[in-house]
Amino acid sequence: MKSDIEVIKEGVTEIRNMLDELMRQHETIGMMKLSERSLQEFLEAEPDIYTLDDAKVVYL
């Protein structure tokens, strides 16, 4: 009986850790999208530093 409870506790702990990691990934993606949107206007106004001619390899 005790070993069954320990197995269940380990399973719950593993699921909790997986959910925590999923939440961290979700938060990171949200912050990246927010940064992209907030910087969009600024970055669109900036001139391009490099052109295709500057690239050593161009993938089409």
C-alpha positions in Angstrom: 0.0 0.0 0.0 2.8 2.4 0.9 4.6 1.8 -2.3 1.5 2.5 -4.3 1.2 5.9 -2.6 4.8 6.7 -3.3 4.3 5.8 -7.0 1.3 8.1 -7.2 3.2 10.9 -5.4 6.1 10.6 -7.9 3.7 10.7 -10.8 2.0 13.8 -9.4 5.3 15.5 -8.9 6.4 14.6 -12.5 3.2 16.0 -13.9 3.5 19.2 -11.8 7.1 19.7 -13.1 5.9 19.2 -16.6 3.1 21.7 -16.1 5.5 24.2 -14.6 7.8 23.9 -17.6 4.9 24.3 -20.0 3.8 27.5 -18.2 7.3 28.9 -18.4 7.4 28.2 -22.1 4.0 29.8 -22.6 5.1 32.9 -20.6 8.3 33.1 -22.6 6.4 33.0 -25.9 4.0 35.7 -24.7 6.9 38.0 -23.7 8.6 37.4 -27.1 5.4 38.3 -28.9 4.9 41.4 -26.8 8.5 42.5 -27.5 8.0 41.9 -31.2 4.8 44.0 -31.3 6.2 46.8 -29.1 9.4 47.1 -31.2 7.7 46.7 -34.6 7.3 50.4 -35.3 10.8 51.2 -34.2 12.4 48.4 -36.2 10.4 49.3 -39.4 11.7 52.8 -39.2 15.4 51.7 -38.9 17.4 51.4 -42.1 18.6 47.9 -43.2 22.2 47.5 -42.2 22.9 44.6 -44.5 21.7 43.8 -48.0 21.5 40.5 -49.9 24.8 41.5 -51.6 26.5 41.4 -48.2 25.4 37.8 -47.6 28.0 35.1 -48.3 25.2 32.5 -49.0 21.7 33.3 -50.1 19.1 30.6 -49.8 16.1 30.9 -52.2 
